[in-house]
Amino acid sequence: MSLDVSPKLLAEAENGDIREADFVDTVRTSLPYAYNLIAGLATELTATTRDFTDNQTPPPSEQERGQLLRALASDAIRGSLERHFGVALAFQNCHRVAAFRPGALGGETYARFTSVRAQVLNQSPEFRDC
């Protein structure tokens, strides 16, 4: 799944650096499901005192699942979304995304969420081909 890059943004990239805000806007319009899911997690995180918020609902279709995988598999997209929303993202399977407070990265909750044990415990047969 490719981003829908405008000719203007492509020309800017060919001539040098681009504004990260313009890149994030391209992600927002190209991968709306992923963008909105992460935006919602970030908003929820600011409304709570917990270290993280997470999504445990599978995407409604393969298209949305693809958007989420695309956003989280790209270092550039993932990093830009983290900076844009002020969160650190963690990902366990085809839909379980968590938004952590950046200060929680070295903490026990983040280590537990991103552990090999948590990854194994978060598997199920229905996610085998996701």
C-alpha positions as CSV (number, residue, x, y, z in Angstrom):
1,M,0.0,0.0,0.0
2,S,1.5,3.2,-1.1
3,L,1.0,6.7,0.1
4,D,-0.9,9.1,-2.2
5,V,1.8,11.7,-2.5
6,S,0.8,15.0,-4.2
7,P,3.0,16.2,-7.1
8,K,3.8,19.3,-5.0
9,L,5.2,17.2,-2.1
10,L,7.0,14.9,-4.5
11,A,8.7,17.9,-6.1
12,E,9.6,19.3,-2.7
13,A,11.2,15.9,-1.7
14,E,13.1,15.8,-4.9
15,N,14.6,19.2,-4.2
16,G,15.4,18.7,-0.6
17,D,13.7,18.2,2.8
18,I,10.0,18.5,3.3
19,R,8.0,19.7,6.3
20,E,7.0,16.8,8.5
21,A,3.6,18.3,8.9
22,D,3.1,18.0,5.1
23,F,4.2,14.3,5.4
24,V,1.8,13.7,8.3
25,D,-1.0,15.2,6.3
26,T,-0.2,12.8,3.4
27,V,-0.4,9.9,5.9
28,R,-3.7,11.2,7.2
29,T,-5.3,11.3,3.8
30,S,-3.6,8.1,2.4
31,L,-4.1,5.9,5.5
32,P,-7.2,7.4,7.2
33,Y,-8.0,4.3,9.3
34,A,-4.5,4.1,10.8
35,Y,-4.2,7.8,11.3
36,N,-7.6,8.1,13.0
37,L,-7.0,5.0,15.2
38,I,-3.7,6.4,16.4
39,A,-5.2,9.9,16.9
40,G,-8.0,8.3,19.0
41,L,-5.5,6.4,21.1
42,A,-3.4,9.6,21.7
43,T,-6.6,11.5,22.6
44,E,-7.6,8.8,25.0
45,L,-4.2,8.7,26.6
46,T,-4.3,12.5,27.4
47,A,-7.6,12.0,29.1
48,T,-6.2,9.4,31.5
49,T,-3.4,8.9,33.9
50,R,-2.5,5.4,32.6
51,D,0.8,4.7,31.0
52,F,-0.8,3.6,27.7
53,T,-4.0,3.1,25.8
54,D,-4.5,0.3,23.2
55,N,-6.8,-1.0,20.5
56,Q,-8.0,-4.5,20.7
57,T,-10.7,-4.4,18.0
58,P,-9.7,-5.9,14.6
59,P,-10.0,-3.6,11.6
60,P,-13.3,-3.9,9.8
61,S,-11.7,-5.0,6.5
62,E,-8.4,-6.1,4.9
63,Q,-8.0,-2.5,3.5
64,E,-8.0,-1.0,7.0
65,R,-5.7,-3.8,8.2
66,G,-3.3,-3.0,5.4
67,Q,-3.4,0.7,6.3
68,L,-2.4,-0.1,9.9
69,L,0.3,-2.5,8.9
70,R,1.7,0.1,6.4
71,A,1.7,2.8,9.0
72,L,3.4,0.8,11.7
73,A,5.9,-1.0,9.4
74,S,7.4,2.2,8.1
75,D,10.0,3.8,10.3
76,A,9.3,7.2,8.7
77,I,5.5,7.0,9.0
78,R,5.6,5.5,12.5
79,G,8.1,8.1,13.8
80,S,6.3,11.0,12.2
81,L,3.0,9.9,13.8
82,E,4.7,9.4,17.2
83,R,6.2,13.0,17.0
84,H,2.9,14.4,15.7
85,F,0.8,13.0,18.5
86,G,3.4,13.0,21.2
87,V,3.3,9.3,21.9
88,A,5.4,6.2,21.6
89,L,3.7,3.4,19.6
90,A,4.0,-0.3,20.2
91,F,2.5,-3.0,18.1
92,Q,1.7,-6.6,18.9
93,N,-0.3,-8.1,16.0
94,C,-2.4,-7.1,13.0
95,H,-4.4,-4.6,15.1
96,R,-3.2,-4.3,18.7
97,V,-1.6,-0.9,18.7
98,A,-0.7,0.9,21.9
99,A,0.1,4.5,22.5
100,F,2.4,5.1,25.4
101,R,3.5,8.2,27.1
102,P,7.0,8.9,25.9
103,G,8.2,8.8,29.5
104,A,6.9,5.3,29.9
105,L,9.4,3.8,27.4
106,G,11.9,2.7,30.0
107,G,9.3,1.5,32.4
108,E,7.9,-1.8,33.5
109,T,4.5,-1.5,31.7
110,Y,6.2,-0.8,28.3
111,A,8.7,-3.6,28.8
112,R,5.8,-6.0,29.7
113,F,3.7,-4.9,26.6
114,T,6.6,-5.3,24.2
115,S,8.0,-8.5,25.7
116,V,8.3,-11.8,23.9
117,R,5.9,-13.3,26.5
118,A,3.2,-10.7,25.7
119,Q,3.7,-11.3,22.0
120,V,3.1,-15.0,22.5
121,L,0.1,-14.5,24.8
122,N,-1.5,-12.1,22.3
123,Q,-1.7,-14.7,19.5
124,S,-4.7,-16.6,18.4
125,P,-5.6,-18.8,15.4
126,E,-7.8,-16.1,13.8
127,F,-4.8,-13.8,13.5
128,R,-2.6,-16.3,11.8
129,D,-3.0,-14.7,8.4
130,C,-3.6,-11.1,9.4
